Every structure is written in structure tokens, then in C-alpha cells.
Amino acid sequence: MTRQSRLPKYLAIYDDLRARIDTGEWQSDDALPAQRELAASYGVTIMTLRQALQLLENDGLIEMRPGAGTFPANKRYTYNLLHLSGFADDLRAQGANVETHILGSAWEIPPPEVARSLRLGPTEQVLVVTRHRVIDTHPAVLQYSYIPRSMGISPDELVDASLYQVLAQHGYPVASANESITVTTLGAAEAELLARPEISPAMLSRRTNVTEDGTPVLHDTALIPSDIAEIHIDRGPQQLRVTYRINDRRT
């Protein structure tokens, strides 16, 4: 155990169980030993053990499944809304296995609200790229990217490439962005792609990326199922940090 023995036993048990979970002794589908067995192994009462388990649950490290037992919680990743890096890049930096599948691309006249965000005329076309994000083998995000034709980007350039990098290569590095997040529900096609029931709740992110001189070069619309994501805000006296938390959902 990692803490000094003078500290309460439940804190030492908390530390030990947390370390065992972090090192992967139990996977998300593996139940921890029964509470009586755990209590006996630590030489404490059930009540003391439950204090440690409550702390682990409060920290999001375990989850109690009625009738099934106690399991390590699904892994969480954060996506900092204030970062200008791409969604996938942020998650990969935390060790997530992110697969991106391009479902299609086409030249289209965008919806009016997208055209306004990109400052386009009513007949100007954009390249619409539909991407399906899979995090640790689980469908997680459905993303639509709208790129003005004036950027000179072709669909072939986006295969196995970061959209932000491609924009920079064309002389349009993203310098800032504005993003809004609302709550919506999944339609039939979206639900099928994301492996959720129809009309499941989801977060809808709309993000417009601009260059240093204020030119809008990319508008992203992303659907993230609410059962794997939450918004987390850390407020300090001189800073504000806002993140998505993305859970590695297992069924």
C-alpha cells in the first residue's frame, strides 16, 4: 500500500485498489472480488472496505452494477474545447485508439447556417466530408466537415490525413475557432452508425475554424452520443478550462 500506515485504513485500501485498477489487474468486464473477499484480504470490516469503494466510485474509477458486482469504470478521455488541435489528435495523445472512416465526400451547397458561418454566397459550394470516429473499437462520433471550394482541397487529400494539416499545407493554418454545443437526438441513420437506439440523446457540436486574418476555412458539425460524453468545466481565479469527457463505452 502506498500511504503511511498512520492514515485511515480505508485510504490505504483506496490507494491500493486504485493502483491495481490503473495497472490493468481487472479489465472493464472483469468484476472485482466480492466485498467480503476483499475485506478479508485487507483484514478490515465490510464497512471500512465500502468507504474505500465509495471514494473509488466518486472518482469515476469503479461502477457498481446491481446484481453483477463491482467493475472498473470505462476509461475516460478529455477533449479540451480550447485547444485548436483536431478531435482525434487530442484523444490519441492520451493513448486512445482512434479510427477514422471517411463515409463519403461530395461538392454541395451547404445548409444556410453553415454558409453564414463560412461567409459564403447562396450558390457557393463546399466540400462536405462525412467521417465516422471509432474510439477503442466503439462507435463514438459522427462528424460532418464543410470546406469552402476556395480552399482548393480535393477529397483525395483527406485520406489518412489530418484536415488541419491539409489546410495548413494549402496556406490556411487554423488560428482560432468558435464552438457551440447543444443537445439533440439521433435520427435513424445516425443511430445505426453510432450503434445506439433511435432518438438517443446526443451532444451536437458546431465549430467554425478561422485563420489568423479571420478567414473562415472549415466548419465542423459533430454528433457525440450523450452516454459517452459530458462537458467538464474547471474554473480558476484567472483561467477557465472546458473539456469534453469521452467514455470508452462497453456493452
PETANOR-V289345 format. One record per residue. N is the residue number from 1. RES is the residue in three letters. SS is DSSP state (alpha for helix, beta for strand, coil for the rest). OMEGA is omega in degrees with one decimal (* if undefined). NEAR is the number of other C-alpha atoms within 10 Angstrom. Layout:
N_RES_SS_OMEGA_NEAR, N_RES_SS_OMEGA_NEAR
This chain:
1_MET_coil_-167.3_13, 2_THR_coil_-178.9_11, 3_ARG_coil_-179.4_14, 4_GLN_coil_-174.3_10, 5_SER_coil_178.8_10, 6_ARG_coil_178.5_7, 7_LEU_coil_178.4_9, 8_PRO_coil_-175.8_11, 9_LYS_alpha_-176.4_20, 10_TYR_alpha_176.9_21, 11_LEU_alpha_177.3_21, 12_ALA_alpha_177.6_19, 13_ILE_alpha_176.8_24, 14_TYR_alpha_-179.7_22, 15_ASP_alpha_-176.1_18, 16_ASP_alpha_180.0_16, 17_LEU_alpha_178.8_20, 18_ARG_alpha_179.6_19, 19_ALA_alpha_-179.3_14, 20_ARG_alpha_176.9_12, 21_ILE_alpha_-178.8_19, 22_ASP_alpha_-178.9_13, 23_THR_coil_174.8_10, 24_GLY_coil_178.1_10, 25_GLU_coil_174.6_13, 26_TRP_coil_174.5_15, 27_GLN_coil_-173.9_15, 28_SER_coil_178.9_20, 29_ASP_coil_179.4_13, 30_ASP_coil_178.4_12, 31_ALA_beta_170.6_17, 32_LEU_coil_175.4_19, 33_PRO_coil_178.6_14, 34_ALA_coil_-174.9_10, 35_GLN_alpha_178.9_17, 36_ARG_alpha_179.4_12, 37_GLU_alpha_178.4_12, 38_LEU_alpha_-179.8_17, 39_ALA_alpha_179.5_18, 40_ALA_alpha_-178.5_12, 41_SER_alpha_178.4_10, 42_TYR_alpha_179.4_14, 43_GLY_coil_-179.1_12, 44_VAL_coil_177.3_15, 45_THR_coil_175.9_14, 46_ILE_alpha_-178.6_14, 47_MET_alpha_178.9_12, 48_THR_alpha_178.4_17, 49_LEU_alpha_-177.3_22, 50_ARG_alpha_174.4_16, 51_GLN_alpha_178.5_16, 52_ALA_alpha_179.6_21, 53_LEU_alpha_178.9_24, 54_GLN_alpha_177.4_17, 55_LEU_alpha_178.9_17, 56_LEU_alpha_178.9_19, 57_GLU_alpha_178.4_17, 58_ASN_alpha_179.9_11, 59_ASP_coil_179.0_11, 60_GLY_coil_-176.7_14, 61_LEU_coil_176.6_20, 62_ILE_beta_173.9_22, 63_GLU_beta_179.0_19, 64_MET_beta_178.2_15, 65_ARG_beta_-176.5_10, 66_PRO_coil_178.0_7, 67_GLY_coil_-177.3_6, 68_ALA_coil_179.3_8, 69_GLY_beta_-178.4_14, 70_THR_beta_-174.8_21, 71_PHE_beta_170.1_21, 72_PRO_beta_179.1_24, 73_ALA_coil_175.4_22, 74_ASN_coil_-177.6_19, 75_LYS_coil_179.0_16, 76_ARG_beta_174.7_18, 77_TYR_beta_178.0_22, 78_THR_beta_175.2_19, 79_TYR_beta_-175.5_22, 80_ASN_beta_-178.8_20, 81_LEU_coil_-178.8_18, 82_LEU_coil_176.5_14, 83_HIS_coil_176.6_14, 84_LEU_coil_176.5_14, 85_SER_coil_179.8_15, 86_GLY_coil_-179.6_14, 87_PHE_alpha_-177.2_16, 88_ALA_alpha_-179.2_18, 89_ASP_alpha_179.7_13, 90_ASP_alpha_-177.9_17, 91_LEU_alpha_178.3_19, 92_ARG_alpha_179.6_14, 93_ALA_coil_178.4_10, 94_GLN_coil_177.0_12, 95_GLY_coil_179.7_10, 96_ALA_coil_173.3_18, 97_ASN_coil_-175.6_14, 98_VAL_beta_174.1_19, 99_GLU_beta_178.0_18, 100_THR_beta_178.6_17, 101_HIS_beta_176.2_14, 102_ILE_beta_-177.1_17, 103_LEU_beta_179.8_12, 104_GLY_beta_175.6_12, 105_SER_beta_-177.5_18, 106_ALA_beta_173.9_14, 107_TRP_beta_-175.6_17, 108_GLU_beta_167.1_15, 109_ILE_beta_-172.8_19, 110_PRO_coil_172.1_21, 111_PRO_coil_-176.4_10, 112_PRO_alpha_-177.6_12, 113_GLU_alpha_176.6_9, 114_VAL_alpha_178.1_20, 115_ALA_alpha_178.4_20, 116_ARG_alpha_-179.4_12, 117_SER_alpha_-178.6_17, 118_LEU_alpha_179.0_22, 119_ARG_coil_-179.1_14, 120_LEU_coil_174.1_17, 121_GLY_coil_-174.3_11, 122_PRO_coil_-178.4_12, 123_THR_coil_-179.4_10, 124_GLU_coil_-177.7_15, 125_GLN_beta_174.0_19, 126_VAL_beta_170.4_25, 127_LEU_beta_179.5_23, 128_VAL_beta_-180.0_21, 129_VAL_beta_178.9_19, 130_THR_beta_-178.0_19, 131_ARG_beta_179.4_19, 132_HIS_beta_-178.1_20, 133_ARG_beta_176.8_22, 134_VAL_beta_-178.6_19, 135_ILE_beta_-179.5_21, 136_ASP_coil_176.9_16, 137_THR_coil_-177.7_13, 138_HIS_beta_177.6_17, 139_PRO_beta_-171.7_21, 140_ALA_beta_-173.7_27, 141_VAL_beta_171.1_23, 142_LEU_beta_-169.8_23, 143_GLN_beta_176.9_21, 144_TYR_beta_-179.6_21, 145_SER_beta_-178.7_20, 146_TYR_beta_-175.9_27, 147_ILE_beta_179.7_25, 148_PRO_beta_178.9_24, 149_ARG_alpha_-178.1_15, 150_SER_alpha_178.0_11, 151_MET_alpha_177.2_15, 152_GLY_coil_-177.8_10, 153_ILE_coil_178.0_18, 154_SER_coil_-179.5_14, 155_PRO_alpha_-177.3_14, 156_ASP_alpha_-178.2_9, 157_GLU_alpha_-172.7_11, 158_LEU_alpha_178.6_16, 159_VAL_coil_179.4_11, 160_ASP_coil_179.7_11, 161_ALA_coil_175.6_11, 162_SER_coil_179.7_15, 163_LEU_alpha_178.3_17, 164_TYR_alpha_179.5_18, 165_GLN_alpha_179.3_16, 166_VAL_alpha_177.4_16, 167_LEU_alpha_-179.8_19, 168_ALA_alpha_179.2_13, 169_GLN_alpha_178.3_11, 170_HIS_coil_178.0_11, 171_GLY_coil_-179.4_11, 172_TYR_coil_178.6_20, 173_PRO_coil_-180.0_17, 174_VAL_coil_-178.3_23, 175_ALA_coil_179.5_13, 176_SER_beta_-178.7_16, 177_ALA_beta_170.5_18, 178_ASN_beta_-173.4_13, 179_GLU_beta_173.2_14, 180_SER_beta_-179.0_10, 181_ILE_beta_177.3_14, 182_THR_beta_179.3_10, 183_VAL_beta_179.5_13, 184_THR_beta_174.6_16, 185_THR_beta_-176.9_19, 186_LEU_coil_171.5_22, 187_GLY_coil_-174.8_14, 188_ALA_alpha_-178.0_13, 189_ALA_alpha_180.0_10, 190_GLU_alpha_179.9_18, 191_ALA_alpha_179.6_19, 192_GLU_alpha_-179.7_13, 193_LEU_alpha_-177.1_15, 194_LEU_coil_176.7_21, 195_ALA_coil_177.4_13, 196_ARG_coil_173.8_18, 197_PRO_coil_175.5_14, 198_GLU_coil_-176.5_15, 199_ILE_coil_171.2_13, 200_SER_coil_178.6_16, 201_PRO_beta_179.9_19, 202_ALA_beta_171.1_21, 203_MET_beta_177.7_22, 204_LEU_beta_-179.9_21, 205_SER_beta_174.0_16, 206_ARG_beta_-174.0_20, 207_ARG_beta_176.7_20, 208_THR_beta_-177.4_21, 209_ASN_beta_-177.2_22, 210_VAL_beta_177.2_20, 211_THR_coil_-177.5_18, 212_GLU_coil_179.9_11, 213_ASP_coil_175.2_10, 214_GLY_coil_179.6_12, 215_THR_coil_177.0_14, 216_PRO_beta_-174.4_21, 217_VAL_beta_-176.6_23, 218_LEU_beta_172.3_26, 219_HIS_beta_179.3_24, 220_ASP_beta_170.4_19, 221_THR_beta_-176.1_19, 222_ALA_beta_174.9_20, 223_LEU_beta_-179.2_25, 224_ILE_beta_-179.1_25, 225_PRO_beta_-175.7_26, 226_SER_coil_-178.9_18, 227_ASP_coil_177.3_16, 228_ILE_coil_-172.6_20, 229_ALA_beta_172.2_22, 230_GLU_beta_175.9_16, 231_ILE_beta_-178.0_15, 232_HIS_beta_-177.8_15, 233_ILE_beta_171.9_12, 234_ASP_beta_-179.2_9, 235_ARG_beta_175.1_10, 236_GLY_coil_-178.3_8, 237_PRO_coil_-177.2_5, 238_GLN_coil_179.4_5, 239_GLN_coil_178.1_7, 240_LEU_beta_-179.9_10, 241_ARG_beta_-177.7_13, 242_VAL_beta_-179.2_16, 243_THR_beta_159.7_18, 244_TYR_beta_163.6_17, 245_ARG_beta_-178.3_17, 246_ILE_beta_178.9_23, 247_ASN_beta_171.9_19, 248_ASP_coil_-172.9_21, 249_ARG_coil_177.2_19, 250_ARG_coil_-178.4_13, 251_THR_coil_*_4
